[in-house]
Amino acid sequence: MDYNELMEKAIEVSKNAYIPYSKFAVGACVLSENDKIYTGCNFENSSYGLTICAERNAIGSMIADGERKIKAIAIYSPNMKNCTPCGACRQVIREFQVDAGADVITKFGDELKTYKINELLPECFIL
Ligand code: THU
């Protein structure tokens, strides 16, 4: 799967974000170990702390489908040039990365940037 296609799906799903409070839309698209695709957007709540990020929404769909490993995740926000995952989502991506390490793909203007999750979350806690 081409990373441009993953990003296109992240862009598309960001349009479904439920963001009445922050007005900050995010979309994410996961490529799993078996080359399946899962998308998610953020959705907020009037009890603000219940907000679910786009990344964890997409990863939840992957888990519910029986997949367990992430090869890559594309993340997009129309509100930020290079939207990287928050700390909580970095930890969750790390939990499910393939042995070779998950790629995190962001959009930097017209270009895609690719990070390794281990680079975004060095010295992390993992059991
Ligand atoms: N958000 C995400 O969906 N993913 C991130 O990695 C960063 C933050 C959402 C949560 C909230 O709805 C909005 O962006 C502003 O924080």
Backbone and ligand atoms as CSV (ligand in chain L), in Angstrom:
chain,resi,resn,atom,element,x,y,z
A,1,MET,N,N,0.861,-1.214,0.000
A,1,MET,CA,C,0.000,0.000,0.000
A,1,MET,C,C,0.884,1.246,0.000
A,2,ASP,N,N,0.601,2.103,-0.927
A,2,ASP,CA,C,1.344,3.352,-1.081
A,2,ASP,C,C,0.977,4.325,0.056
A,3,TYR,N,N,1.956,4.982,0.641
A,3,TYR,CA,C,1.672,5.887,1.749
A,3,TYR,C,C,0.818,7.086,1.315
A,4,ASN,N,N,0.891,7.457,0.043
A,4,ASN,CA,C,0.016,8.534,-0.444
A,4,ASN,C,C,-1.455,8.132,-0.331
A,5,GLU,N,N,-1.729,6.861,-0.605
A,5,GLU,CA,C,-3.118,6.373,-0.498
A,5,GLU,C,C,-3.583,6.374,0.952
A,6,LEU,N,N,-2.680,5.977,1.855
A,6,LEU,CA,C,-3.027,6.018,3.286
A,6,LEU,C,C,-3.369,7.442,3.703
A,7,MET,N,N,-2.545,8.381,3.246
A,7,MET,CA,C,-2.783,9.785,3.607
A,7,MET,C,C,-4.102,10.283,3.018
A,8,GLU,N,N,-4.417,9.875,1.803
A,8,GLU,CA,C,-5.696,10.289,1.190
A,8,GLU,C,C,-6.871,9.839,2.053
A,9,LYS,N,N,-6.771,8.625,2.581
A,9,LYS,CA,C,-7.854,8.104,3.426
A,9,LYS,C,C,-7.917,8.855,4.757
A,10,ALA,N,N,-6.758,9.232,5.285
A,10,ALA,CA,C,-6.736,10.023,6.531
A,10,ALA,C,C,-7.376,11.398,6.291
A,11,ILE,N,N,-7.079,11.975,5.151
A,11,ILE,CA,C,-7.655,13.286,4.810
A,11,ILE,C,C,-9.178,13.164,4.699
A,12,GLU,N,N,-9.623,12.117,4.031
A,12,GLU,CA,C,-11.058,11.923,3.816
A,12,GLU,C,C,-11.797,11.770,5.143
A,13,VAL,N,N,-11.262,10.918,6.021
A,13,VAL,CA,C,-11.980,10.642,7.272
A,13,VAL,C,C,-11.918,11.836,8.227
A,14,SER,N,N,-10.917,12.703,8.079
A,14,SER,CA,C,-10.843,13.890,8.952
A,14,SER,C,C,-12.084,14.766,8.782
A,15,LYS,N,N,-12.746,14.632,7.644
A,15,LYS,CA,C,-13.960,15.438,7.383
A,15,LYS,C,C,-15.120,15.007,8.277
A,16,ASN,N,N,-15.013,13.816,8.864
A,16,ASN,CA,C,-16.086,13.316,9.740
A,16,ASN,C,C,-15.833,13.614,11.216
A,17,ALA,N,N,-14.739,14.289,11.527
A,17,ALA,CA,C,-14.407,14.566,12.927
A,17,ALA,C,C,-15.572,15.290,13.615
A,18,TYR,N,N,-15.818,14.906,14.861
A,18,TYR,CA,C,-16.854,15.578,15.678
A,18,TYR,C,C,-16.115,16.483,16.658
A,19,ILE,N,N,-16.056,17.774,16.312
A,19,ILE,CA,C,-15.135,18.686,17.010
A,19,ILE,C,C,-15.812,20.017,17.382
A,20,PRO,N,N,-16.980,19.947,18.064
A,20,PRO,CA,C,-17.675,21.201,18.385
A,20,PRO,C,C,-16.889,22.086,19.348
A,21,TYR,N,N,-15.960,21.523,20.121
A,21,TYR,CA,C,-15.269,22.296,21.159
A,21,TYR,C,C,-13.940,22.852,20.664
A,22,SER,N,N,-13.085,22.002,20.144
A,22,SER,CA,C,-11.756,22.482,19.724
A,22,SER,C,C,-11.753,23.008,18.289
A,23,LYS,N,N,-12.692,22.551,17.474
A,23,LYS,CA,C,-12.695,22.856,16.023
A,23,LYS,C,C,-11.416,22.351,15.338
A,24,PHE,N,N,-10.778,21.392,15.952
A,24,PHE,CA,C,-9.513,20.862,15.422
A,24,PHE,C,C,-9.767,19.445,14.916
A,25,ALA,N,N,-9.815,19.300,13.601
A,25,ALA,CA,C,-10.133,18.003,12.993
A,25,ALA,C,C,-8.865,17.182,12.782
A,26,VAL,N,N,-8.981,15.882,13.027
A,26,VAL,CA,C,-7.867,14.960,12.755
A,26,VAL,C,C,-8.439,13.694,12.119
A,27,GLY,N,N,-7.693,13.166,11.162
A,27,GLY,CA,C,-8.027,11.865,10.570
A,27,GLY,C,C,-6.804,10.970,10.626
A,28,ALA,N,N,-7.031,9.677,10.785
A,28,ALA,CA,C,-5.919,8.717,10.822
A,28,ALA,C,C,-6.280,7.493,10.005
A,29,CYS,N,N,-5.261,6.899,9.409
A,29,CYS,CA,C,-5.477,5.675,8.638
A,29,CYS,C,C,-4.349,4.689,8.955
A,30,VAL,N,N,-4.748,3.526,9.453
A,30,VAL,CA,C,-3.800,2.479,9.854
A,30,VAL,C,C,-3.660,1.449,8.741
A,31,LEU,N,N,-2.426,1.051,8.489
A,31,LEU,CA,C,-2.129,-0.116,7.641
A,31,LEU,C,C,-1.653,-1.212,8.586
A,32,SER,N,N,-2.402,-2.326,8.626
A,32,SER,CA,C,-2.067,-3.392,9.577
A,32,SER,C,C,-1.090,-4.387,8.959
A,33,GLU,N,N,-0.650,-5.298,9.790
A,33,GLU,CA,C,0.329,-6.320,9.383
A,33,GLU,C,C,-0.132,-7.094,8.151
A,34,ASN,N,N,-1.430,-7.363,8.081
A,34,ASN,CA,C,-1.971,-8.136,6.951
A,34,ASN,C,C,-2.546,-7.238,5.858
A,35,ASP,N,N,-2.014,-6.024,5.791
A,35,ASP,CA,C,-2.361,-5.063,4.735
A,35,ASP,C,C,-3.841,-4.703,4.717
A,36,LYS,N,N,-4.436,-4.659,5.893
A,36,LYS,CA,C,-5.800,-4.150,5.990
A,36,LYS,C,C,-5.747,-2.683,6.415
A,37,ILE,N,N,-6.817,-1.973,6.089
A,37,ILE,CA,C,-6.856,-0.527,6.289
A,37,ILE,C,C,-7.972,-0.171,7.283
A,38,TYR,N,N,-7.656,0.708,8.235
A,38,TYR,CA,C,-8.657,1.148,9.220
A,38,TYR,C,C,-8.540,2.661,9.377
A,39,THR,N,N,-9.678,3.332,9.340
A,39,THR,CA,C,-9.643,4.787,9.481
A,39,THR,C,C,-10.340,5.209,10.772
A,40,GLY,N,N,-10.014,6.399,11.226
A,40,GLY,CA,C,-10.680,6.967,12.402
A,40,GLY,C,C,-10.509,8.468,12.420
A,41,CYS,N,N,-11.485,9.148,13.040
A,41,CYS,CA,C,-11.381,10.603,13.240
A,41,CYS,C,C,-11.541,10.867,14.738
A,42,ASN,N,N,-11.213,12.078,15.168
A,42,ASN,CA,C,-11.414,12.406,16.577
A,42,ASN,C,C,-12.883,12.721,16.836
A,43,PHE,N,N,-13.314,12.410,18.036
A,43,PHE,CA,C,-14.671,12.799,18.445
A,43,PHE,C,C,-14.652,13.251,19.898
A,44,GLU,N,N,-15.256,14.403,20.105
A,44,GLU,CA,C,-15.169,15.093,21.394
A,44,GLU,C,C,-16.451,14.906,22.199
A,45,ASN,N,N,-16.418,15.430,23.420
A,45,ASN,CA,C,-17.560,15.282,24.309
A,45,ASN,C,C,-17.652,16.528,25.178
A,46,SER,N,N,-18.857,16.842,25.630
A,46,SER,CA,C,-19.010,18.010,26.494
A,46,SER,C,C,-18.273,17.797,27.822
A,47,SER,N,N,-18.025,16.564,28.185
A,47,SER,CA,C,-17.071,16.271,29.257
A,47,SER,C,C,-15.729,16.083,28.558
A,48,TYR,N,N,-14.957,17.169,28.468
A,48,TYR,CA,C,-13.836,17.263,27.511
A,48,TYR,C,C,-12.859,16.093,27.561
A,49,GLY,N,N,-12.614,15.612,28.777
A,49,GLY,CA,C,-11.599,14.565,28.949
A,49,GLY,C,C,-11.967,13.244,28.282
A,50,LEU,N,N,-13.188,13.112,27.830
A,50,LEU,CA,C,-13.631,11.871,27.171
A,50,LEU,C,C,-13.296,11.849,25.690
A,51,THR,N,N,-12.712,12.917,25.198
A,51,THR,CA,C,-12.341,12.986,23.778
A,51,THR,C,C,-11.490,11.790,23.361
A,52,ILE,N,N,-11.815,11.272,22.180
A,52,ILE,CA,C,-11.020,10.183,21.605
A,52,ILE,C,C,-10.282,10.733,20.385
A,53,CYS,N,N,-8.985,10.514,20.354
A,53,CYS,CA,C,-8.179,10.974,19.217
A,53,CYS,C,C,-8.419,10.088,17.992
A,54,ALA,N,N,-8.131,10.667,16.833
A,54,ALA,CA,C,-8.301,9.953,15.560
A,54,ALA,C,C,-7.476,8.664,15.524
A,55,GLU,N,N,-6.258,8.730,16.010
A,55,GLU,CA,C,-5.353,7.579,15.946
A,55,GLU,C,C,-5.907,6.406,16.738
A,56,ARG,N,N,-6.361,6.701,17.977
A,56,ARG,CA,C,-6.857,5.606,18.820
A,56,ARG,C,C,-8.201,5.100,18.327
A,57,ASN,N,N,-8.963,5.940,17.661
A,57,ASN,CA,C,-10.215,5.479,17.048
A,57,ASN,C,C,-9.901,4.477,15.932
A,58,ALA,N,N,-8.942,4.802,15.084
A,58,ALA,CA,C,-8.557,3.893,13.984
A,58,ALA,C,C,-7.960,2.597,14.537
A,59,ILE,N,N,-7.122,2.715,15.554
A,59,ILE,CA,C,-6.488,1.517,16.136
A,59,ILE,C,C,-7.543,0.634,16.803
A,60,GLY,N,N,-8.532,1.242,17.424
A,60,GLY,CA,C,-9.622,0.463,18.025
A,60,GLY,C,C,-10.353,-0.369,16.985
A,61,SER,N,N,-10.569,0.197,15.806
A,61,SER,CA,C,-11.233,-0.560,14.734
A,61,SER,C,C,-10.359,-1.724,14.290
A,62,MET,N,N,-9.056,-1.483,14.233
A,62,MET,CA,C,-8.130,-2.563,13.868
A,62,MET,C,C,-8.219,-3.706,14.883
A,63,ILE,N,N,-8.208,-3.369,16.148
A,63,ILE,CA,C,-8.270,-4.388,17.207
A,63,ILE,C,C,-9.596,-5.148,17.137
A,64,ALA,N,N,-10.681,-4.415,16.941
A,64,ALA,CA,C,-12.004,-5.056,16.895
A,64,ALA,C,C,-12.122,-6.016,15.720
A,65,ASP,N,N,-11.327,-5.772,14.683
A,65,ASP,CA,C,-11.343,-6.637,13.499
A,65,ASP,C,C,-10.405,-7.839,13.663
A,66,GLY,N,N,-9.717,-7.891,14.775
A,66,GLY,CA,C,-8.855,-9.049,15.049
A,66,GLY,C,C,-7.401,-8.862,14.645
A,67,GLU,N,N,-7.073,-7.722,14.059
A,67,GLU,CA,C,-5.678,-7.441,13.710
A,67,GLU,C,C,-4.960,-6.931,14.964
A,68,ARG,N,N,-3.654,-7.153,15.023
A,68,ARG,CA,C,-2.926,-6.789,16.237
A,68,ARG,C,C,-1.672,-5.950,15.992
A,69,LYS,N,N,-1.253,-5.809,14.739
A,69,LYS,CA,C,0.025,-5.130,14.499
A,69,LYS,C,C,-0.131,-4.020,13.466
A,70,ILE,N,N,0.561,-2.925,13.731
A,70,ILE,CA,C,0.528,-1.750,12.851
A,70,ILE,C,C,1.830,-1.672,12.056
A,71,LYS,N,N,1.672,-1.637,10.729
A,71,LYS,CA,C,2.842,-1.368,9.873
A,71,LYS,C,C,3.052,0.135,9.742
A,72,ALA,N,N,1.937,0.837,9.543
A,72,ALA,CA,C,2.039,2.285,9.319
A,72,ALA,C,C,0.739,2.956,9.719
A,73,ILE,N,N,0.854,4.234,10.103
A,73,ILE,CA,C,-0.338,5.041,10.388
A,73,ILE,C,C,-0.114,6.430,9.812
A,74,ALA,N,N,-1.070,6.869,8.999
A,74,ALA,CA,C,-1.028,8.226,8.438
A,74,ALA,C,C,-1.947,9.114,9.272
A,75,ILE,N,N,-1.486,10.326,9.545
A,75,ILE,CA,C,-2.234,11.267,10.394
A,75,ILE,C,C,-2.330,12.601,9.668
A,76,TYR,N,N,-3.538,13.182,9.718
A,76,TYR,CA,C,-3.741,14.450,9.004
A,76,TYR,C,C,-4.653,15.364,9.808
A,77,SER,N,N,-4.276,16.639,9.834
A,77,SER,CA,C,-5.199,17.669,10.312
A,77,SER,C,C,-5.183,18.825,9.323
A,78,PRO,N,N,-6.361,19.313,8.948
A,78,PRO,CA,C,-6.395,20.499,8.082
A,78,PRO,C,C,-5.955,21.756,8.827
A,79,ASN,N,N,-5.820,21.628,10.163
A,79,ASN,CA,C,-5.519,22.788,11.002
A,79,ASN,C,C,-4.056,22.906,11.390
A,80,MET,N,N,-3.214,21.977,10.935
A,80,MET,CA,C,-1.805,21.989,11.357
A,80,MET,C,C,-0.933,21.424,10.245
A,81,LYS,N,N,0.220,22.051,10.005
A,81,LYS,CA,C,1.047,21.645,8.867
A,81,LYS,C,C,1.631,20.247,9.029
A,82,ASN,N,N,2.086,19.913,10.211
A,82,ASN,CA,C,2.749,18.620,10.405
A,82,ASN,C,C,2.177,18.000,11.682
A,83,CYS,N,N,1.001,17.399,11.546
A,83,CYS,CA,C,0.282,16.909,12.732
A,83,CYS,C,C,0.826,15.549,13.137
A,84,THR,N,N,1.653,15.540,14.179
A,84,THR,CA,C,2.193,14.294,14.734
A,84,THR,C,C,1.289,13.851,15.887
A,85,PRO,N,N,1.327,12.570,16.272
A,85,PRO,CA,C,0.414,12.088,17.310
A,85,PRO,C,C,0.733,12.637,18.699
A,86,CYS,N,N,-0.313,12.785,19.518
A,86,CYS,CA,C,-0.117,13.215,20.906
A,86,CYS,C,C,0.601,12.110,21.684
A,87,GLY,N,N,1.027,12.427,22.869
A,87,GLY,CA,C,1.786,11.470,23.672
A,87,GLY,C,C,1.027,10.185,23.944
A,88,ALA,N,N,-0.260,10.305,24.266
A,88,ALA,CA,C,-1.066,9.106,24.557
A,88,ALA,C,C,-1.135,8.205,23.328
A,89,CYS,N,N,-1.348,8.802,22.177
A,89,CYS,CA,C,-1.448,8.005,20.944
A,89,CYS,C,C,-0.093,7.398,20.572
A,90,ARG,N,N,0.983,8.088,20.848
A,90,ARG,CA,C,2.318,7.505,20.586
A,90,ARG,C,C,2.477,6.212,21.382
A,91,GLN,N,N,2.069,6.252,22.641
A,91,GLN,CA,C,2.182,5.058,23.482
A,91,GLN,C,C,1.328,3.917,22.936
A,92,VAL,N,N,0.135,4.240,22.447
A,92,VAL,CA,C,-0.776,3.198,21.934
A,92,VAL,C,C,-0.265,2.651,20.599
A,93,ILE,N,N,0.248,3.510,19.751
A,93,ILE,CA,C,0.838,3.029,18.481
A,93,ILE,C,C,2.010,2.100,18.795
A,94,ARG,N,N,2.822,2.496,19.724
A,94,ARG,CA,C,4.002,1.703,20.100
A,94,ARG,C,C,3.625,0.302,20.570
A,95,GLU,N,N,2.535,0.217,21.302
A,95,GLU,CA,C,2.076,-1.072,21.836
A,95,GLU,C,C,1.842,-2.088,20.716
A,96,PHE,N,N,1.367,-1.597,19.575
A,96,PHE,CA,C,0.921,-2.493,18.513
A,96,PHE,C,C,1.825,-2.485,17.284
A,97,GLN,N,N,3.005,-1.946,17.389
A,97,GLN,CA,C,3.827,-1.868,16.175
A,97,GLN,C,C,4.333,-3.249,15.748
A,98,VAL,N,N,4.542,-3.437,14.446
A,98,VAL,CA,C,5.182,-4.658,13.953
A,98,VAL,C,C,6.635,-4.674,14.441
A,99,ASP,N,N,7.241,-5.845,14.413
A,99,ASP,CA,C,8.610,-5.965,14.933
A,99,ASP,C,C,9.576,-5.016,14.236
A,100,ALA,N,N,9.339,-4.784,12.952
A,100,ALA,CA,C,10.229,-3.890,12.196
A,100,ALA,C,C,10.029,-2.421,12.587
A,101,GLY,N,N,8.976,-2.138,13.379
A,101,GLY,CA,C,8.715,-0.765,13.811
A,101,GLY,C,C,7.677,-0.096,12.938
A,102,ALA,N,N,6.727,0.582,13.569
A,102,ALA,CA,C,5.653,1.244,12.810
A,102,ALA,C,C,6.140,2.566,12.230
A,103,ASP,N,N,5.719,2.826,11.001
A,103,ASP,CA,C,5.952,4.138,10.388
A,103,ASP,C,C,4.788,5.068,10.731
A,104,VAL,N,N,5.120,6.296,11.076
A,104,VAL,CA,C,4.119,7.342,11.313
A,104,VAL,C,C,4.275,8.364,10.194
A,105,ILE,N,N,3.210,8.538,9.429
A,105,ILE,CA,C,3.283,9.394,8.240
A,105,ILE,C,C,2.476,10.663,8.487
A,106,THR,N,N,3.107,11.793,8.250
A,106,THR,CA,C,2.414,13.074,8.413
A,106,THR,C,C,2.495,13.842,7.099
A,107,LYS,N,N,1.727,14.911,7.042
A,107,LYS,CA,C,1.713,15.724,5.820
A,107,LYS,C,C,2.351,17.070,6.137
A,108,PHE,N,N,3.439,17.349,5.472
A,108,PHE,CA,C,4.198,18.587,5.685
A,108,PHE,C,C,4.051,19.410,4.408
A,109,GLY,N,N,3.005,20.221,4.354
A,109,GLY,CA,C,2.700,20.899,3.093
A,109,GLY,C,C,2.333,19.887,2.037
A,110,ASP,N,N,3.007,19.932,0.901
A,110,ASP,CA,C,2.717,18.981,-0.177
A,110,ASP,C,C,3.464,17.660,0.008
A,111,GLU,N,N,4.405,17.633,0.951
A,111,GLU,CA,C,5.246,16.441,1.137
A,111,GLU,C,C,4.714,15.546,2.253
A,112,LEU,N,N,5.022,14.255,2.152
A,112,LEU,CA,C,4.777,13.364,3.282
A,112,LEU,C,C,6.071,13.232,4.070
A,113,LYS,N,N,5.939,13.158,5.394
A,113,LYS,CA,C,7.095,12.882,6.252
A,113,LYS,C,C,6.874,11.524,6.894
A,114,THR,N,N,7.920,10.748,7.027
A,114,THR,CA,C,7.798,9.441,7.680
A,114,THR,C,C,8.737,9.382,8.875
A,115,TYR,N,N,8.141,9.087,10.027
A,115,TYR,CA,C,8.913,8.883,11.256
A,115,TYR,C,C,8.757,7.426,11.673
A,116,LYS,N,N,9.673,6.922,12.467
A,116,LYS,CA,C,9.470,5.671,13.175
A,116,LYS,C,C,8.855,6.016,14.533
A,117,ILE,N,N,7.908,5.184,14.982
A,117,ILE,CA,C,7.294,5.500,16.282
A,117,ILE,C,C,8.348,5.504,17.387
A,118,ASN,N,N,9.367,4.664,17.272
A,118,ASN,CA,C,10.405,4.629,18.310
A,118,ASN,C,C,11.191,5.941,18.378
A,119,GLU,N,N,11.215,6.627,17.248
A,119,GLU,CA,C,11.885,7.931,17.193
A,119,GLU,C,C,11.009,8.985,17.892
A,120,LEU,N,N,9.682,8.847,17.740
A,120,LEU,CA,C,8.765,9.809,18.357
A,120,LEU,C,C,8.553,9.522,19.846
A,121,LEU,N,N,8.871,8.295,20.259
A,121,LEU,CA,C,8.669,7.907,21.662
A,121,LEU,C,C,9.878,7.119,22.166
A,122,PRO,N,N,11.008,7.806,22.317
A,122,PRO,CA,C,12.227,7.108,22.753
A,122,PRO,C,C,12.144,6.688,24.214
A,123,GLU,N,N,12.878,5.666,24.565
A,123,GLU,CA,C,12.976,5.203,25.963
A,123,GLU,C,C,11.592,4.979,26.556
A,124,CYS,N,N,10.703,4.369,25.789
A,124,CYS,CA,C,9.312,4.291,26.239
A,124,CYS,C,C,9.085,3.167,27.243
A,125,PHE,N,N,7.969,3.249,27.918
A,125,PHE,CA,C,7.544,2.204,28.844
A,125,PHE,C,C,6.842,1.115,28.052
A,126,ILE,N,N,7.331,-0.116,28.143
A,126,ILE,CA,C,6.662,-1.226,27.464
A,126,ILE,C,C,6.933,-2.506,28.263
A,127,LEU,N,N,5.903,-3.301,28.445
A,127,LEU,CA,C,6.067,-4.546,29.216
A,127,LEU,C,C,6.449,-5.688,28.313
L,1,THU,N1,N,-6.274,15.062,18.576
L,1,THU,C1,C,-6.211,13.915,17.822
L,1,THU,O1,O,-7.228,13.431,17.321
L,1,THU,N2,N,-4.992,13.341,17.655
L,1,THU,C2,C,-3.824,13.843,18.143
L,1,THU,O2,O,-2.788,13.196,18.049
L,1,THU,C3,C,-3.801,15.157,18.772
L,1,THU,C4,C,-5.133,15.655,19.234
L,1,THU,C5,C,-7.574,15.705,18.747
L,1,THU,C6,C,-8.132,15.653,20.141
L,1,THU,C7,C,-9.039,16.862,20.162
L,1,THU,O3,O,-10.303,16.503,19.628
L,1,THU,C8,C,-8.382,17.827,19.202
L,1,THU,O4,O,-7.471,17.077,18.433
L,1,THU,C9,C,-7.633,18.972,19.880
L,1,THU,O5,O,-6.764,18.495,20.837
